[in-house]
Amino acid sequence: MALELSGIFETPRDIVRSKLRGMARWSLRLLMTIEHHLEKRCSRRTLLELTDDELCDVGLTRAQARATTSKSWFLS
């Protein structure tokens, strides 16, 4: 009877593994979010380095490029 019930309940080792997997998934999502924001920041700063002709090719004015660059890092 005791052996049958032990298969139903999680052992402490299973609980720890489950918690570690959850923390690993959360950490990975956090790192991916930070990486995404850093890429956006880099591409926004690149806009400032473009000439007026290059900005025109992209469809932006110098003022729009400045406005985009001045956005906060956590905004879209």
SVG drawing of the C-alpha trace seen along z (x, -y; Angstrom):
<svg xmlns="http://www.w3.org/2000/svg" viewBox="-2 -68 28 70">
<polyline fill="none" stroke="black" stroke-width="0.4" points="0.0,0.0 2.8,-2.4 4.6,-1.8 1.4,-2.5 0.8,-5.9 4.4,-7.0 3.9,-7.0 1.0,-9.5 2.8,-12.1 5.7,-14.1 9.0,-13.6 11.0,-16.5 13.5,-16.0 10.6,-16.3 9.4,-19.5 12.9,-21.0 13.3,-20.1 10.0,-21.6 10.9,-24.8 14.3,-25.0 12.7,-24.4 10.2,-27.3 13.0,-29.6 15.0,-28.7 12.1,-29.5 11.5,-32.8 15.2,-33.7 15.3,-32.9 12.2,-35.1 13.9,-37.9 17.1,-37.6 15.2,-37.5 13.3,-40.6 16.4,-42.5 18.1,-41.5 15.1,-42.6 15.1,-46.1 18.9,-46.4 18.5,-45.6 15.7,-48.2 17.9,-50.8 20.8,-50.0 18.7,-50.4 17.2,-53.6 20.6,-55.1 21.6,-54.0 18.8,-56.2 20.7,-59.2 23.8,-58.3 21.8,-58.2 22.0,-61.1 18.9,-63.0 18.9,-61.2 19.0,-57.8 16.3,-58.8 14.2,-59.9 14.7,-56.5 13.4,-54.9 10.5,-57.3 11.5,-59.4 12.4,-63.0 15.2,-64.1 12.6,-65.2 10.9,-61.8 14.2,-60.0 15.0,-62.2 11.6,-61.6 12.0,-57.8 15.4,-57.9 14.3,-59.8 11.6,-57.2 12.1,-55.4 13.7,-52.0 10.7,-50.2 8.2,-51.7 7.5,-50.0"/>
</svg>
